[in-house]
Amino acid sequence: MLNVKVLGAGCANCKRLEQSVRRVAEANGLALEIEKVTDYAQIMTWNILQTPGLVVADKLVTAGRIPSDTEILRLLT
């Protein structure tokens, strides 16, 4: 099971990113463990300047934007 983290304090874009990741995973039959990281100190360990951030398999793959569904699928596979 692939570990995915959504970094963000709970803003609208952070929620939208989480929903997009869940939608793409479900549509493509991907088994994910999605963790929401809302603690500012934990978010800062990833050295991002803007949220939301997306971490896949302990690697920061996007920050400060919501990637397209196609890009999310590419990042998850």
PDB file of N, CA, C and O in Angstrom:
ATOM      1  N   MET A   1       0.852  -1.177   0.000  1.00  0.00           N
ATOM      2  CA  MET A   1       0.000   0.000   0.000  1.00  0.00           C
ATOM      3  C   MET A   1       0.894   1.236   0.000  1.00  0.00           C
ATOM      4  O   MET A   1       1.832   1.342   0.791  1.00  0.00           O
ATOM      5  N   LEU A   2       0.592   2.152  -0.886  1.00  0.00           N
ATOM      6  CA  LEU A   2       1.376   3.363  -1.054  1.00  0.00           C
ATOM      7  C   LEU A   2       0.962   4.399  -0.010  1.00  0.00           C
ATOM      8  O   LEU A   2      -0.226   4.656   0.185  1.00  0.00           O
ATOM      9  N   ASN A   3       1.960   4.994   0.662  1.00  0.00           N
ATOM     10  CA  ASN A   3       1.700   6.028   1.656  1.00  0.00           C
ATOM     11  C   ASN A   3       1.730   7.393   0.988  1.00  0.00           C
ATOM     12  O   ASN A   3       2.692   7.744   0.306  1.00  0.00           O
ATOM     13  N   VAL A   4       0.657   8.161   1.195  1.00  0.00           N
ATOM     14  CA  VAL A   4       0.522   9.500   0.623  1.00  0.00           C
ATOM     15  C   VAL A   4       0.179  10.467   1.753  1.00  0.00           C
ATOM     16  O   VAL A   4      -0.666  10.176   2.600  1.00  0.00           O
ATOM     17  N   LYS A   5       0.842  11.610   1.753  1.00  0.00           N
ATOM     18  CA  LYS A   5       0.550  12.641   2.745  1.00  0.00           C
ATOM     19  C   LYS A   5       0.066  13.899   2.028  1.00  0.00           C
ATOM     20  O   LYS A   5       0.651  14.322   1.031  1.00  0.00           O
ATOM     21  N   VAL A   6      -1.004  14.487   2.544  1.00  0.00           N
ATOM     22  CA  VAL A   6      -1.477  15.782   2.068  1.00  0.00           C
ATOM     23  C   VAL A   6      -1.111  16.786   3.147  1.00  0.00           C
ATOM     24  O   VAL A   6      -1.599  16.705   4.274  1.00  0.00           O
ATOM     25  N   LEU A   7      -0.250  17.730   2.798  1.00  0.00           N
ATOM     26  CA  LEU A   7       0.234  18.722   3.752  1.00  0.00           C
ATOM     27  C   LEU A   7      -0.601  19.987   3.646  1.00  0.00           C
ATOM     28  O   LEU A   7      -0.724  20.570   2.570  1.00  0.00           O
ATOM     29  N   GLY A   8      -1.172  20.406   4.764  1.00  0.00           N
ATOM     30  CA  GLY A   8      -1.943  21.643   4.773  1.00  0.00           C
ATOM     31  C   GLY A   8      -2.785  21.756   6.024  1.00  0.00           C
ATOM     32  O   GLY A   8      -3.190  20.753   6.612  1.00  0.00           O
ATOM     33  N   ALA A   9      -3.041  22.980   6.420  1.00  0.00           N
ATOM     34  CA  ALA A   9      -3.736  23.245   7.679  1.00  0.00           C
ATOM     35  C   ALA A   9      -5.249  23.085   7.587  1.00  0.00           C
ATOM     36  O   ALA A   9      -5.946  23.256   8.587  1.00  0.00           O
ATOM     37  N   GLY A  10      -5.763  22.761   6.415  1.00  0.00           N
ATOM     38  CA  GLY A  10      -7.196  22.572   6.282  1.00  0.00           C
ATOM     39  C   GLY A  10      -7.881  23.599   5.408  1.00  0.00           C
ATOM     40  O   GLY A  10      -9.103  23.739   5.455  1.00  0.00           O
ATOM     41  N   CYS A  11      -7.113  24.317   4.614  1.00  0.00           N
ATOM     42  CA  CYS A  11      -7.692  25.316   3.710  1.00  0.00           C
ATOM     43  C   CYS A  11      -8.480  24.613   2.603  1.00  0.00           C
ATOM     44  O   CYS A  11      -8.411  23.392   2.465  1.00  0.00           O
ATOM     45  N   ALA A  12      -9.212  25.373   1.835  1.00  0.00           N
ATOM     46  CA  ALA A  12     -10.035  24.811   0.764  1.00  0.00           C
ATOM     47  C   ALA A  12      -9.191  24.047  -0.256  1.00  0.00           C
ATOM     48  O   ALA A  12      -9.594  22.975  -0.707  1.00  0.00           O
ATOM     49  N   ASN A  13      -8.032  24.582  -0.623  1.00  0.00           N
ATOM     50  CA  ASN A  13      -7.179  23.894  -1.594  1.00  0.00           C
ATOM     51  C   ASN A  13      -6.618  22.589  -1.043  1.00  0.00           C
ATOM     52  O   ASN A  13      -6.447  21.622  -1.785  1.00  0.00           O
ATOM     53  N   CYS A  14      -6.332  22.560   0.244  1.00  0.00           N
ATOM     54  CA  CYS A  14      -5.837  21.334   0.876  1.00  0.00           C
ATOM     55  C   CYS A  14      -6.908  20.250   0.832  1.00  0.00           C
ATOM     56  O   CYS A  14      -6.615  19.092   0.535  1.00  0.00           O
ATOM     57  N   LYS A  15      -8.130  20.624   1.123  1.00  0.00           N
ATOM     58  CA  LYS A  15      -9.244  19.678   1.082  1.00  0.00           C
ATOM     59  C   LYS A  15      -9.496  19.209  -0.342  1.00  0.00           C
ATOM     60  O   LYS A  15      -9.783  18.034  -0.569  1.00  0.00           O
ATOM     61  N   ARG A  16      -9.392  20.118  -1.297  1.00  0.00           N
ATOM     62  CA  ARG A  16      -9.611  19.769  -2.697  1.00  0.00           C
ATOM     63  C   ARG A  16      -8.538  18.799  -3.200  1.00  0.00           C
ATOM     64  O   ARG A  16      -8.835  17.879  -3.962  1.00  0.00           O
ATOM     65  N   LEU A  17      -7.281  19.011  -2.766  1.00  0.00           N
ATOM     66  CA  LEU A  17      -6.206  18.101  -3.158  1.00  0.00           C
ATOM     67  C   LEU A  17      -6.469  16.701  -2.604  1.00  0.00           C
ATOM     68  O   LEU A  17      -6.316  15.710  -3.317  1.00  0.00           O
ATOM     69  N   GLU A  18      -6.860  16.623  -1.347  1.00  0.00           N
ATOM     70  CA  GLU A  18      -7.157  15.317  -0.758  1.00  0.00           C
ATOM     71  C   GLU A  18      -8.289  14.627  -1.519  1.00  0.00           C
ATOM     72  O   GLU A  18      -8.198  13.434  -1.807  1.00  0.00           O
ATOM     73  N   GLN A  19      -9.337  15.352  -1.841  1.00  0.00           N
ATOM     74  CA  GLN A  19     -10.456  14.782  -2.586  1.00  0.00           C
ATOM     75  C   GLN A  19     -10.009  14.304  -3.964  1.00  0.00           C
ATOM     76  O   GLN A  19     -10.434  13.243  -4.422  1.00  0.00           O
ATOM     77  N   SER A  20      -9.167  15.069  -4.616  1.00  0.00           N
ATOM     78  CA  SER A  20      -8.668  14.682  -5.941  1.00  0.00           C
ATOM     79  C   SER A  20      -7.844  13.404  -5.865  1.00  0.00           C
ATOM     80  O   SER A  20      -7.997  12.515  -6.703  1.00  0.00           O
ATOM     81  N   VAL A  21      -6.975  13.308  -4.871  1.00  0.00           N
ATOM     82  CA  VAL A  21      -6.150  12.109  -4.705  1.00  0.00           C
ATOM     83  C   VAL A  21      -7.037  10.892  -4.454  1.00  0.00           C
ATOM     84  O   VAL A  21      -6.825   9.834  -5.045  1.00  0.00           O
ATOM     85  N   ARG A  22      -8.031  11.043  -3.578  1.00  0.00           N
ATOM     86  CA  ARG A  22      -8.945   9.925  -3.301  1.00  0.00           C
ATOM     87  C   ARG A  22      -9.726   9.525  -4.556  1.00  0.00           C
ATOM     88  O   ARG A  22      -9.894   8.336  -4.827  1.00  0.00           O
ATOM     89  N   ARG A  23     -10.200  10.506  -5.319  1.00  0.00           N
ATOM     90  CA  ARG A  23     -10.973  10.234  -6.530  1.00  0.00           C
ATOM     91  C   ARG A  23     -10.134   9.493  -7.563  1.00  0.00           C
ATOM     92  O   ARG A  23     -10.594   8.512  -8.148  1.00  0.00           O
ATOM     93  N   VAL A  24      -8.913   9.951  -7.791  1.00  0.00           N
ATOM     94  CA  VAL A  24      -8.030   9.321  -8.769  1.00  0.00           C
ATOM     95  C   VAL A  24      -7.673   7.895  -8.326  1.00  0.00           C
ATOM     96  O   VAL A  24      -7.659   6.975  -9.143  1.00  0.00           O
ATOM     97  N   ALA A  25      -7.391   7.722  -7.051  1.00  0.00           N
ATOM     98  CA  ALA A  25      -7.044   6.393  -6.546  1.00  0.00           C
ATOM     99  C   ALA A  25      -8.206   5.425  -6.705  1.00  0.00           C
ATOM    100  O   ALA A  25      -8.021   4.285  -7.133  1.00  0.00           O
ATOM    101  N   GLU A  26      -9.396   5.880  -6.361  1.00  0.00           N
ATOM    102  CA  GLU A  26     -10.576   5.024  -6.467  1.00  0.00           C
ATOM    103  C   GLU A  26     -10.876   4.679  -7.923  1.00  0.00           C
ATOM    104  O   GLU A  26     -11.180   3.528  -8.238  1.00  0.00           O
ATOM    105  N   ALA A  27     -10.794   5.654  -8.796  1.00  0.00           N
ATOM    106  CA  ALA A  27     -11.105   5.433 -10.211  1.00  0.00           C
ATOM    107  C   ALA A  27     -10.127   4.479 -10.881  1.00  0.00           C
ATOM    108  O   ALA A  27     -10.463   3.834 -11.873  1.00  0.00           O
ATOM    109  N   ASN A  28      -8.910   4.390 -10.335  1.00  0.00           N
ATOM    110  CA  ASN A  28      -7.885   3.560 -10.953  1.00  0.00           C
ATOM    111  C   ASN A  28      -7.515   2.339 -10.125  1.00  0.00           C
ATOM    112  O   ASN A  28      -6.549   1.642 -10.437  1.00  0.00           O
ATOM    113  N   GLY A  29      -8.284   2.077  -9.069  1.00  0.00           N
ATOM    114  CA  GLY A  29      -8.064   0.890  -8.251  1.00  0.00           C
ATOM    115  C   GLY A  29      -6.744   0.874  -7.506  1.00  0.00           C
ATOM    116  O   GLY A  29      -6.157  -0.190  -7.311  1.00  0.00           O
ATOM    117  N   LEU A  30      -6.269   2.038  -7.087  1.00  0.00           N
ATOM    118  CA  LEU A  30      -5.007   2.129  -6.360  1.00  0.00           C
ATOM    119  C   LEU A  30      -5.250   2.048  -4.859  1.00  0.00           C
ATOM    120  O   LEU A  30      -6.146   2.709  -4.333  1.00  0.00           O
ATOM    121  N   ALA A  31      -4.459   1.248  -4.178  1.00  0.00           N
ATOM    122  CA  ALA A  31      -4.557   1.128  -2.721  1.00  0.00           C
ATOM    123  C   ALA A  31      -3.609   2.144  -2.089  1.00  0.00           C
ATOM    124  O   ALA A  31      -2.390   2.034  -2.215  1.00  0.00           O
ATOM    125  N   LEU A  32      -4.181   3.125  -1.414  1.00  0.00           N
ATOM    126  CA  LEU A  32      -3.388   4.182  -0.784  1.00  0.00           C
ATOM    127  C   LEU A  32      -3.673   4.269   0.702  1.00  0.00           C
ATOM    128  O   LEU A  32      -4.776   3.969   1.160  1.00  0.00           O
ATOM    129  N   GLU A  33      -2.677   4.678   1.434  1.00  0.00           N
ATOM    130  CA  GLU A  33      -2.846   5.090   2.822  1.00  0.00           C
ATOM    131  C   GLU A  33      -2.648   6.601   2.806  1.00  0.00           C
ATOM    132  O   GLU A  33      -1.525   7.082   2.657  1.00  0.00           O
ATOM    133  N   ILE A  34      -3.750   7.355   2.963  1.00  0.00           N
ATOM    134  CA  ILE A  34      -3.686   8.814   2.879  1.00  0.00           C
ATOM    135  C   ILE A  34      -3.667   9.404   4.285  1.00  0.00           C
ATOM    136  O   ILE A  34      -4.542   9.135   5.109  1.00  0.00           O
ATOM    137  N   GLU A  35      -2.651  10.210   4.530  1.00  0.00           N
ATOM    138  CA  GLU A  35      -2.495  10.858   5.827  1.00  0.00           C
ATOM    139  C   GLU A  35      -2.596  12.366   5.630  1.00  0.00           C
ATOM    140  O   GLU A  35      -1.911  12.931   4.777  1.00  0.00           O
ATOM    141  N   LYS A  36      -3.443  13.014   6.412  1.00  0.00           N
ATOM    142  CA  LYS A  36      -3.546  14.470   6.386  1.00  0.00           C
ATOM    143  C   LYS A  36      -2.612  15.027   7.453  1.00  0.00           C
ATOM    144  O   LYS A  36      -2.732  14.684   8.629  1.00  0.00           O
ATOM    145  N   VAL A  37      -1.697  15.873   7.049  1.00  0.00           N
ATOM    146  CA  VAL A  37      -0.751  16.483   7.986  1.00  0.00           C
ATOM    147  C   VAL A  37      -1.158  17.945   8.137  1.00  0.00           C
ATOM    148  O   VAL A  37      -0.997  18.741   7.212  1.00  0.00           O
ATOM    149  N   THR A  38      -1.686  18.291   9.309  1.00  0.00           N
ATOM    150  CA  THR A  38      -2.165  19.650   9.550  1.00  0.00           C
ATOM    151  C   THR A  38      -1.286  20.420  10.540  1.00  0.00           C
ATOM    152  O   THR A  38      -1.429  21.635  10.680  1.00  0.00           O
ATOM    153  N   ASP A  39      -0.392  19.727  11.215  1.00  0.00           N
ATOM    154  CA  ASP A  39       0.484  20.372  12.191  1.00  0.00           C
ATOM    155  C   ASP A  39       1.561  21.188  11.467  1.00  0.00           C
ATOM    156  O   ASP A  39       2.325  20.650  10.665  1.00  0.00           O
ATOM    157  N   TYR A  40       1.610  22.482  11.757  1.00  0.00           N
ATOM    158  CA  TYR A  40       2.525  23.390  11.061  1.00  0.00           C
ATOM    159  C   TYR A  40       3.983  22.950  11.201  1.00  0.00           C
ATOM    160  O   TYR A  40       4.745  23.027  10.238  1.00  0.00           O
ATOM    161  N   ALA A  41       4.375  22.493  12.385  1.00  0.00           N
ATOM    162  CA  ALA A  41       5.765  22.059  12.600  1.00  0.00           C
ATOM    163  C   ALA A  41       6.103  20.863  11.710  1.00  0.00           C
ATOM    164  O   ALA A  41       7.201  20.793  11.159  1.00  0.00           O
ATOM    165  N   GLN A  42       5.181  19.938  11.570  1.00  0.00           N
ATOM    166  CA  GLN A  42       5.417  18.779  10.701  1.00  0.00           C
ATOM    167  C   GLN A  42       5.466  19.201   9.235  1.00  0.00           C
ATOM    168  O   GLN A  42       6.293  18.706   8.469  1.00  0.00           O
ATOM    169  N   ILE A  43       4.581  20.114   8.849  1.00  0.00           N
ATOM    170  CA  ILE A  43       4.565  20.589   7.466  1.00  0.00           C
ATOM    171  C   ILE A  43       5.906  21.237   7.124  1.00  0.00           C
ATOM    172  O   ILE A  43       6.433  21.033   6.030  1.00  0.00           O
ATOM    173  N   MET A  44       6.453  22.007   8.043  1.00  0.00           N
ATOM    174  CA  MET A  44       7.702  22.722   7.788  1.00  0.00           C
ATOM    175  C   MET A  44       8.895  21.780   7.641  1.00  0.00           C
ATOM    176  O   MET A  44       9.913  22.178   7.077  1.00  0.00           O
ATOM    177  N   THR A  45       8.800  20.550   8.129  1.00  0.00           N
ATOM    178  CA  THR A  45       9.915  19.609   7.941  1.00  0.00           C
ATOM    179  C   THR A  45      10.098  19.250   6.469  1.00  0.00           C
ATOM    180  O   THR A  45      11.152  18.745   6.081  1.00  0.00           O
ATOM    181  N   TRP A  46       9.076  19.509   5.647  1.00  0.00           N
ATOM    182  CA  TRP A  46       9.158  19.234   4.218  1.00  0.00           C
ATOM    183  C   TRP A  46       9.672  20.438   3.428  1.00  0.00           C
ATOM    184  O   TRP A  46       9.790  20.365   2.205  1.00  0.00           O
ATOM    185  N   ASN A  47       9.978  21.538   4.108  1.00  0.00           N
ATOM    186  CA  ASN A  47      10.543  22.737   3.480  1.00  0.00           C
ATOM    187  C   ASN A  47       9.698  23.254   2.312  1.00  0.00           C
ATOM    188  O   ASN A  47      10.221  23.510   1.228  1.00  0.00           O
ATOM    189  N   ILE A  48       8.398  23.404   2.536  1.00  0.00           N
ATOM    190  CA  ILE A  48       7.540  23.986   1.505  1.00  0.00           C
ATOM    191  C   ILE A  48       7.158  25.397   1.920  1.00  0.00           C
ATOM    192  O   ILE A  48       7.031  25.695   3.108  1.00  0.00           O
ATOM    193  N   LEU A  49       6.977  26.257   0.933  1.00  0.00           N
ATOM    194  CA  LEU A  49       6.618  27.639   1.202  1.00  0.00           C
ATOM    195  C   LEU A  49       5.121  27.867   1.139  1.00  0.00           C
ATOM    196  O   LEU A  49       4.600  28.776   1.785  1.00  0.00           O
ATOM    197  N   GLN A  50       4.421  27.039   0.357  1.00  0.00           N
ATOM    198  CA  GLN A  50       2.973  27.177   0.218  1.00  0.00           C
ATOM    199  C   GLN A  50       2.324  25.808   0.282  1.00  0.00           C
ATOM    200  O   GLN A  50       2.883  24.811  -0.176  1.00  0.00           O
ATOM    201  N   THR A  51       1.131  25.781   0.863  1.00  0.00           N
ATOM    202  CA  THR A  51       0.348  24.557   0.856  1.00  0.00           C
ATOM    203  C   THR A  51      -0.707  24.675  -0.225  1.00  0.00           C
ATOM    204  O   THR A  51      -1.004  25.792  -0.650  1.00  0.00           O
ATOM    205  N   PRO A  52      -1.271  23.609  -0.680  1.00  0.00           N
ATOM    206  CA  PRO A  52      -1.099  22.249  -0.187  1.00  0.00           C
ATOM    207  C   PRO A  52       0.162  21.606  -0.748  1.00  0.00           C
ATOM    208  O   PRO A  52       0.681  22.000  -1.792  1.00  0.00           O
ATOM    209  N   GLY A  53       0.626  20.616  -0.023  1.00  0.00           N
ATOM    210  CA  GLY A  53       1.757  19.826  -0.482  1.00  0.00           C
ATOM    211  C   GLY A  53       1.321  18.374  -0.615  1.00  0.00           C
ATOM    212  O   GLY A  53       0.423  17.917   0.092  1.00  0.00           O
ATOM    213  N   LEU A  54       1.956  17.666  -1.518  1.00  0.00           N
ATOM    214  CA  LEU A  54       1.656  16.253  -1.722  1.00  0.00           C
ATOM    215  C   LEU A  54       2.950  15.468  -1.611  1.00  0.00           C
ATOM    216  O   LEU A  54       3.923  15.739  -2.314  1.00  0.00           O
ATOM    217  N   VAL A  55       2.943  14.492  -0.716  1.00  0.00           N
ATOM    218  CA  VAL A  55       4.100  13.634  -0.482  1.00  0.00           C
ATOM    219  C   VAL A  55       3.702  12.217  -0.859  1.00  0.00           C
ATOM    220  O   VAL A  55       2.712  11.690  -0.351  1.00  0.00           O
ATOM    221  N   VAL A  56       4.465  11.606  -1.742  1.00  0.00           N
ATOM    222  CA  VAL A  56       4.210  10.233  -2.168  1.00  0.00           C
ATOM    223  C   VAL A  56       5.451   9.406  -1.843  1.00  0.00           C
ATOM    224  O   VAL A  56       6.554   9.712  -2.298  1.00  0.00           O
ATOM    225  N   ALA A  57       5.251   8.354  -1.049  1.00  0.00           N
ATOM    226  CA  ALA A  57       6.359   7.466  -0.663  1.00  0.00           C
ATOM    227  C   ALA A  57       7.516   8.276  -0.058  1.00  0.00           C
ATOM    228  O   ALA A  57       8.676   8.082  -0.420  1.00  0.00           O
ATOM    229  N   ASP A  58       7.186   9.174   0.857  1.00  0.00           N
ATOM    230  CA  ASP A  58       8.147  10.014   1.571  1.00  0.00           C
ATOM    231  C   ASP A  58       8.967  10.938   0.669  1.00  0.00           C
ATOM    232  O   ASP A  58      10.091  11.307   1.010  1.00  0.00           O
ATOM    233  N   LYS A  59       8.400  11.309  -0.482  1.00  0.00           N
ATOM    234  CA  LYS A  59       9.055  12.273  -1.365  1.00  0.00           C
ATOM    235  C   LYS A  59       8.055  13.374  -1.702  1.00  0.00           C
ATOM    236  O   LYS A  59       6.957  13.095  -2.182  1.00  0.00           O
ATOM    237  N   LEU A  60       8.436  14.623  -1.449  1.00  0.00           N
ATOM    238  CA  LEU A  60       7.589  15.760  -1.799  1.00  0.00           C
ATOM    239  C   LEU A  60       7.521  15.861  -3.316  1.00  0.00           C
ATOM    240  O   LEU A  60       8.547  16.006  -3.981  1.00  0.00           O
ATOM    241  N   VAL A  61       6.294  15.782  -3.868  1.00  0.00           N
ATOM    242  CA  VAL A  61       6.155  15.791  -5.329  1.00  0.00           C
ATOM    243  C   VAL A  61       5.499  17.068  -5.856  1.00  0.00           C
ATOM    244  O   VAL A  61       5.750  17.454  -6.998  1.00  0.00           O
ATOM    245  N   THR A  62       4.665  17.732  -5.050  1.00  0.00           N
ATOM    246  CA  THR A  62       4.102  19.020  -5.447  1.00  0.00           C
ATOM    247  C   THR A  62       3.900  19.874  -4.208  1.00  0.00           C
ATOM    248  O   THR A  62       3.741  19.365  -3.098  1.00  0.00           O
ATOM    249  N   ALA A  63       3.911  21.190  -4.423  1.00  0.00           N
ATOM    250  CA  ALA A  63       3.646  22.128  -3.328  1.00  0.00           C
ATOM    251  C   ALA A  63       3.086  23.418  -3.903  1.00  0.00           C
ATOM    252  O   ALA A  63       3.519  23.887  -4.956  1.00  0.00           O
ATOM    253  N   GLY A  64       2.112  23.986  -3.192  1.00  0.00           N
ATOM    254  CA  GLY A  64       1.574  25.283  -3.565  1.00  0.00           C
ATOM    255  C   GLY A  64       0.577  25.278  -4.704  1.00  0.00           C
ATOM    256  O   GLY A  64       0.218  26.339  -5.216  1.00  0.00           O
ATOM    257  N   ARG A  65       0.118  24.089  -5.116  1.00  0.00           N
ATOM    258  CA  ARG A  65      -0.840  24.014  -6.210  1.00  0.00           C
ATOM    259  C   ARG A  65      -1.579  22.684  -6.157  1.00  0.00           C
ATOM    260  O   ARG A  65      -1.203  21.767  -5.426  1.00  0.00           O
ATOM    261  N   ILE A  66      -2.637  22.606  -6.948  1.00  0.00           N
ATOM    262  CA  ILE A  66      -3.391  21.363  -7.061  1.00  0.00           C
ATOM    263  C   ILE A  66      -3.108  20.790  -8.451  1.00  0.00           C
ATOM    264  O   ILE A  66      -3.520  21.367  -9.457  1.00  0.00           O
ATOM    265  N   PRO A  67      -2.410  19.665  -8.507  1.00  0.00           N
ATOM    266  CA  PRO A  67      -2.116  19.077  -9.812  1.00  0.00           C
ATOM    267  C   PRO A  67      -3.374  18.522 -10.468  1.00  0.00           C
ATOM    268  O   PRO A  67      -4.363  18.242  -9.792  1.00  0.00           O
ATOM    269  N   SER A  68      -3.329  18.368 -11.777  1.00  0.00           N
ATOM    270  CA  SER A  68      -4.456  17.783 -12.512  1.00  0.00           C
ATOM    271  C   SER A  68      -4.598  16.308 -12.140  1.00  0.00           C
ATOM    272  O   SER A  68      -3.675  15.700 -11.598  1.00  0.00           O
ATOM    273  N   ASP A  69      -5.759  15.748 -12.438  1.00  0.00           N
ATOM    274  CA  ASP A  69      -5.977  14.332 -12.169  1.00  0.00           C
ATOM    275  C   ASP A  69      -4.973  13.465 -12.916  1.00  0.00           C
ATOM    276  O   ASP A  69      -4.502  12.461 -12.383  1.00  0.00           O
ATOM    277  N   THR A  70      -4.647  13.840 -14.131  1.00  0.00           N
ATOM    278  CA  THR A  70      -3.661  13.093 -14.922  1.00  0.00           C
ATOM    279  C   THR A  70      -2.289  13.107 -14.243  1.00  0.00           C
ATOM    280  O   THR A  70      -1.606  12.084 -14.190  1.00  0.00           O
ATOM    281  N   GLU A  71      -1.897  14.259 -13.732  1.00  0.00           N
ATOM    282  CA  GLU A  71      -0.603  14.365 -13.045  1.00  0.00           C
ATOM    283  C   GLU A  71      -0.628  13.583 -11.742  1.00  0.00           C
ATOM    284  O   GLU A  71       0.353  12.922 -11.401  1.00  0.00           O
ATOM    285  N   ILE A  72      -1.736  13.647 -11.008  1.00  0.00           N
ATOM    286  CA  ILE A  72      -1.846  12.882  -9.762  1.00  0.00           C
ATOM    287  C   ILE A  72      -1.681  11.395 -10.055  1.00  0.00           C
ATOM    288  O   ILE A  72      -0.954  10.701  -9.345  1.00  0.00           O
ATOM    289  N   LEU A  73      -2.346  10.904 -11.089  1.00  0.00           N
ATOM    290  CA  LEU A  73      -2.222   9.492 -11.453  1.00  0.00           C
ATOM    291  C   LEU A  73      -0.776   9.141 -11.775  1.00  0.00           C
ATOM    292  O   LEU A  73      -0.271   8.110 -11.331  1.00  0.00           O
ATOM    293  N   ARG A  74      -0.115   9.985 -12.537  1.00  0.00           N
ATOM    294  CA  ARG A  74       1.296   9.740 -12.876  1.00  0.00           C
ATOM    295  C   ARG A  74       2.159   9.702 -11.623  1.00  0.00           C
ATOM    296  O   ARG A  74       3.063   8.872 -11.525  1.00  0.00           O
ATOM    297  N   LEU A  75       1.895  10.588 -10.662  1.00  0.00           N
ATOM    298  CA  LEU A  75       2.688  10.641  -9.429  1.00  0.00           C
ATOM    299  C   LEU A  75       2.444   9.434  -8.532  1.00  0.00           C
ATOM    300  O   LEU A  75       3.323   9.025  -7.774  1.00  0.00           O
ATOM    301  N   LEU A  76       1.248   8.872  -8.623  1.00  0.00           N
ATOM    302  CA  LEU A  76       0.896   7.739  -7.767  1.00  0.00           C
ATOM    303  C   LEU A  76       1.320   6.386  -8.341  1.00  0.00           C
ATOM    304  O   LEU A  76       1.345   5.383  -7.628  1.00  0.00           O
ATOM    305  N   THR A  77       1.652   6.365  -9.634  1.00  0.00           N
ATOM    306  CA  THR A  77       1.998   5.063 -10.246  1.00  0.00           C
ATOM    307  C   THR A  77       3.457   5.001 -10.634  1.00  0.00           C
ATOM    308  O   THR A  77       3.913   3.985 -11.158  1.00  0.00           O
TER     309      THR A  77
END
